[in-house]
């Protein structure tokens, strides 16, 4: 249960930040292009890469991470799953694709990327069509 609260707290902050970036992009760039979504996807993916590298290299060192979160696992849950997951799920998608690629599973990585994009769009269209047909 403690892990769920850690993820939820990070997710709330990430979702709030995503909303603020979207509002800022709308205000300064207008609504002709989804710049807010693109910004959080790119920034979230960059931050996920930096975080994963930092956690792999530094999270077990005694000090700040342990004092604030109690463990590297809690920090990963708060920052990666919670905050960045709430900010953009695209960062998690990008990390999953990269991990497949780095394991030498290029075909599986390509299938994951293509399948995720195509099937997510298909799911959106199907849900939209269903509700439009019912209403």
HUVENFEN-V82007 format. One record per backbone hydrogen bond with DSSP energy under -1.0 kcal/mol. NH is the residue of the N-H (numbers start at 0). CO is the residue of the C=O. Records with the same first field share a line. If there is no record, write none. Layout:
NH = CO ; CO
This chain:
4 = 0
5 = 1
6 = 2
7 = 3
8 = 4
9 = 5
10 = 6
11 = 7
12 = 8
13 = 9
14 = 10
15 = 11
16 = 12
17 = 13
18 = 14
19 = 15
20 = 16
21 = 17
22 = 18
23 = 19
24 = 20
25 = 21
26 = 22
27 = 23
28 = 24
29 = 25
34 = 32
37 = 33
38 = 34
39 = 35
40 = 36
41 = 37
42 = 38
43 = 39
44 = 40
45 = 41
46 = 42
47 = 43
48 = 44
49 = 45
50 = 46
51 = 47
52 = 48
53 = 49
54 = 50
55 = 51
56 = 52
57 = 53
58 = 54
60 = 57
66 = 62
67 = 63
68 = 64
69 = 65
74 = 70
75 = 71
76 = 72
77 = 73
78 = 74
79 = 75
80 = 75
81 = 76
82 = 77
83 = 78
85 = 81
86 = 82
87 = 83
92 = 88
93 = 89
94 = 90
95 = 91
96 = 92
97 = 93
98 = 94
99 = 95
100 = 96
101 = 97
102 = 98
103 = 100
104 = 99
108 = 104
109 = 105
110 = 106
111 = 107
112 = 108
113 = 109
114 = 110
115 = 111
116 = 112
117 = 113
118 = 114
119 = 115
120 = 116
121 = 117
122 = 118
123 = 119
124 = 120
125 = 121
126 = 122
127 = 123
128 = 124
129 = 125
130 = 126
131 = 127
132 = 128
133 = 129
134 = 130
